């Protein structure tokens, strides 16, 4: 918990989406800012979001998908998401691989993957993702992307003892489209 009055702690899932009915104004000078004054009125508020070792701690596949979708909607067009997660989530899950996660990020949510797909350390996988500049995003209309129902279900990709964890991400159409 921060003691600085200008830093506000809140649950990421409680942030209203830009262009939603809960559109809000930011007041950077207030020392008693509430949740209702943290976001701009209509445009996504962030140029950059860092999601480091967070997505793997979210408890359900659907909430993980919701978090990634919310990151997309909270970014301005051209904004960047740095996503870091344990490599084991991609190498030892029976439901997930790096290739499948990239497919979810690109085709399911709409991110552009900026790095070459090879950024890894022995224990971590790194992704640099950008919200595209085009595709109607300035108006909040993301209907250019087509919904693919395959991302809404948990799929078993691998069998065997090596694949002992169940990390996966599932998407909900309402979260992806931003309703």
Secondary structure as UniProt FT lines:
FT   TURN            5..6
FT   HELIX           12..14
FT   TURN            18..19
FT   TURN            21..22
FT   TURN            28..29
FT   HELIX           35..37
FT   STRAND          46..52
FT   HELIX           55..57
FT   HELIX           61..74
FT   STRAND          75..86
FT   HELIX           88..91
FT   HELIX           98..103
FT   HELIX           104..109
FT   STRAND          111..113
FT   STRAND          124..131
FT   HELIX           137..139
FT   TURN            143..144
FT   HELIX           149..152
FT   TURN            161..162
FT   HELIX           173..177
//
